[in-house]
């Protein structure tokens, strides 16, 4: 399978509006981060999206995505679900509802905030979706035909989900994962995990904490996502990381087992 990092930034993205720091004014494209989202292309040709934030439309056009089979939601904060209205072109092109998977907390929030998607209506052109609630206790078979293992984590006081898709593990916005849930990630080849900045944050892993989790899981290679401008310049930070750990950046494509 192939993983494309569509966005790798925190809720404000990078550059941050009105910020004068050197990262926000960097000309290095590695320092430009849309809101966090990723696309999994399976060996069978299915496309699975992880999170659908407010940059979704731009990300789909930039990555030339022409079909989308399922969406995995980590949690319902706006930087992770703010693009839901833009599933409409896929509904139209594919002539079917979008299959969306999330936990209970995210389902309640999405059905509240995007009630018009799920309410009976006769108006053509509104988004259409089927919601599937995951408990996080067992693997599930997506409509895309791929087995996915939800990983339960905490984002401060909010229960969220990470996901394991075969040899790929993906966690974002977490600041706590129990040892039991970490066991589900043992044996992954490639791990993606959030690291907001280099010093502690109240609801996200910071860089030292993310590195500790990576060491516990032991992937062949790990990528850090959901980074803020406080992480520092890509070129400098990348040199500080262990050999098998890298800062992800928008547009990076990774084949599980090697990079392209």
RATA-V27593 format. One record per residue. N is the residue number from 0. RES is the residue in three letters. PHI is phi in radians with two decimals (999 if undefined). PSI is psi in degrees with one decimal (999 if undefined). Layout:
n = [N N]
res = [RES RES]
phi = [PHI PHI]
psi = [PSI PSI]
This chain:
n = [0 1 2 3 4 5 6 7 8 9 10 11 12 13 14 15 16 17 18 19 20 21 22 23 24 25 26 27 28 29 30 31 32 33 34 35 36 37 38 39 40 41 42 43 44 45 46 47 48 49 50 51 52 53 54 55 56 57 58 59 60 61 62 63 64 65 66 67 68 69 70 71 72 73 74 75 76 77 78 79 80 81 82 83 84 85 86 87 88 89 90 91 92 93 94 95 96 97 98 99 100 101 102 103 104 105 106 107 108 109 110 111 112 113 114 115 116 117 118 119 120 121 122 123 124 125 126 127 128 129 130 131 132 133 134 135 136 137 138 139 140 141 142 143 144 145 146 147 148 149 150 151 152 153 154 155 156 157 158 159 160 161 162 163 164 165 166 167 168 169 170 171 172 173 174 175 176 177 178 179 180 181 182 183 184 185 186 187 188 189 190 191 192 193 194 195 196 197 198 199 200 201 202 203 204 205 206 207 208 209 210 211 212 213 214 215 216 217 218 219 220 221 222 223 224 225 226 227 228 229 230 231 232 233 234 235 236 237 238 239 240 241 242 243 244 245 246 247 248 249 250 251 252 253 254 255 256 257 258 259]
res = [UNK UNK UNK UNK UNK UNK UNK UNK UNK UNK UNK UNK UNK UNK UNK UNK UNK UNK UNK UNK UNK UNK UNK UNK UNK UNK UNK UNK UNK UNK UNK UNK UNK UNK UNK UNK UNK UNK UNK UNK UNK UNK UNK UNK UNK UNK UNK UNK UNK UNK UNK UNK UNK UNK UNK UNK UNK UNK UNK UNK UNK UNK UNK UNK UNK UNK UNK UNK UNK UNK UNK UNK UNK UNK UNK UNK UNK UNK UNK UNK UNK UNK UNK UNK UNK UNK UNK UNK UNK UNK UNK UNK UNK UNK UNK UNK UNK UNK UNK UNK UNK UNK UNK UNK UNK UNK UNK UNK UNK UNK UNK UNK UNK UNK UNK UNK UNK UNK UNK UNK UNK UNK UNK UNK UNK UNK UNK UNK UNK UNK UNK UNK UNK UNK UNK UNK UNK UNK UNK UNK UNK UNK UNK UNK UNK UNK UNK UNK UNK UNK UNK UNK UNK UNK UNK UNK UNK UNK UNK UNK UNK UNK UNK UNK UNK UNK UNK UNK UNK UNK UNK UNK UNK UNK UNK UNK UNK UNK UNK UNK UNK UNK UNK UNK UNK UNK UNK UNK UNK UNK UNK UNK UNK UNK UNK UNK UNK UNK UNK UNK UNK UNK UNK UNK UNK UNK UNK UNK UNK UNK UNK UNK UNK UNK UNK UNK UNK UNK UNK UNK UNK UNK UNK UNK UNK UNK UNK UNK UNK UNK UNK UNK UNK UNK UNK UNK UNK UNK UNK UNK UNK UNK UNK UNK UNK UNK UNK UNK UNK UNK UNK UNK UNK UNK UNK UNK UNK UNK UNK UNK]
phi = [999 -2.09 -1.97 -1.96 -1.42 -1.34 -2.66 -2.35 -1.80 -1.34 -1.08 -1.57 1.22 -2.38 -1.26 -1.49 -0.94 1.25 -1.43 -1.93 -1.24 -1.18 -1.21 -1.18 -1.85 -1.16 -1.64 -1.32 -1.07 -1.18 -1.68 -1.77 -2.27 -1.31 -1.13 -1.15 -2.86 -2.56 -2.07 -1.79 -1.85 -1.42 -1.11 -1.55 1.56 -1.53 -1.96 -2.05 -1.71 -1.89 1.23 -2.40 -1.40 -1.19 -1.69 -0.95 -1.03 -1.06 -1.14 -1.13 -1.20 -1.16 -1.62 0.99 -1.43 -1.90 -2.63 -2.51 -1.71 -2.66 -2.21 -1.75 -1.81 -1.39 -2.93 -1.75 -1.13 -1.04 -1.26 -2.05 -2.34 -1.19 -1.80 -1.02 -1.06 -1.51 -1.33 -0.94 -1.07 -1.23 -0.96 -1.18 -1.19 -1.68 0.99 -2.77 -1.26 -1.45 -1.63 -2.10 -2.12 -2.88 -1.51 -1.07 -1.07 -1.21 -1.08 -1.03 -1.16 -1.18 -1.21 -1.36 -1.33 -2.07 -1.00 -1.17 -1.22 -1.85 -1.35 -1.02 -2.72 -1.98 -1.38 -1.25 1.72 -1.26 -1.06 -2.35 -2.66 -1.85 -1.68 -2.15 -1.55 -1.82 -1.45 1.52 -1.70 -2.71 -1.17 -2.24 -1.75 -1.25 -1.04 -1.31 1.50 -1.87 -1.38 -2.23 -1.84 -1.20 -2.07 -1.38 -2.54 -2.15 -2.01 1.04 -1.72 -1.76 -1.20 -2.29 -2.17 -1.77 -2.52 -2.00 -2.07 1.02 -1.50 -1.98 -2.00 -2.41 -2.30 -2.49 1.20 -1.48 -2.32 -2.78 -2.36 -1.20 -1.06 -1.07 -1.27 -1.07 -1.04 -1.14 -1.71 -1.11 1.63 -1.19 -1.39 -2.22 -2.13 -1.96 -2.55 -1.33 -2.62 -1.23 -2.81 -1.55 -2.12 -1.02 -2.25 -1.36 -2.39 -2.28 -1.08 -1.60 -1.02 -1.04 -1.18 -1.09 -1.13 -1.12 -1.14 -1.03 -1.12 -1.18 -1.40 1.30 -1.27 -1.12 -2.54 -2.34 -2.20 -1.70 -2.26 0.96 -1.60 -1.86 -1.14 -1.30 -1.23 1.73 -1.14 -0.97 -1.05 -1.37 -1.17 -1.01 -1.24 -1.51 -1.51 -0.99 -1.00 -1.69 -2.07 -2.39 -1.32 -1.33 -2.52 -1.03 1.61 -1.09 -2.01 -2.17 -1.62 -1.05 2.01 3.00 -1.89 -1.81]
psi = [159.1 137.7 126.6 124.8 103.5 -35.3 145.7 14.5 167.2 -170.8 -27.7 -10.7 174.0 124.4 152.7 137.6 130.2 4.6 143.2 10.3 164.5 -28.5 -46.1 -20.6 8.7 143.6 -1.5 121.5 -20.2 -17.0 6.9 119.8 114.8 172.9 148.8 127.6 154.6 152.4 126.4 123.9 114.3 167.0 -23.5 3.6 10.7 148.6 121.7 124.7 137.8 110.6 146.9 75.3 -173.0 -11.6 11.8 -48.1 -49.7 -40.0 -41.7 -41.8 -40.5 -36.1 1.6 44.8 123.6 -10.8 152.2 123.7 -36.6 155.3 126.1 124.9 128.9 -42.5 170.2 21.9 149.3 -32.1 -2.6 -11.9 3.2 -5.2 10.5 -33.8 -25.7 15.1 -9.0 -44.3 -34.2 -39.1 -46.2 -48.3 -35.4 -8.9 39.9 162.6 153.9 139.0 118.6 133.9 135.5 174.1 179.4 -45.3 -41.4 -38.6 -44.7 -45.9 -42.2 -43.2 -22.6 -51.0 -28.1 45.0 -31.3 -20.2 -33.5 -14.3 148.3 134.9 159.2 0.7 118.9 147.2 -7.7 152.9 151.2 134.6 150.5 126.1 134.0 117.9 127.7 136.7 -24.5 4.5 -10.9 160.7 149.3 152.4 115.7 163.0 -25.3 -4.9 10.6 135.2 131.5 135.0 112.4 144.4 116.4 134.0 175.1 138.8 84.4 -109.8 2.9 122.0 129.7 174.3 135.9 -179.1 143.1 123.5 98.3 -124.3 12.8 129.0 140.1 119.1 131.2 150.9 12.3 152.5 6.1 132.0 128.0 160.0 -35.1 -43.6 -34.3 -32.0 -32.2 -19.6 -5.2 136.2 -2.8 147.0 -41.9 129.2 132.9 130.2 148.2 145.2 100.8 -45.9 -175.0 -13.2 162.6 145.5 155.0 -16.8 0.5 151.8 137.8 175.9 -49.9 -38.1 -41.7 -40.4 -34.0 -43.3 -41.8 -41.9 -36.8 -39.0 -40.9 45.8 162.5 -40.1 147.7 147.4 136.9 130.0 -179.3 48.1 150.2 172.2 -16.8 -8.7 -24.1 177.9 141.0 -49.0 -36.8 -44.8 -38.6 -35.7 -20.1 -11.5 155.6 157.3 -33.0 9.0 135.8 150.6 126.5 157.2 157.5 131.4 -11.0 131.7 130.1 125.5 123.7 114.1 -8.6 166.4 151.3 999]
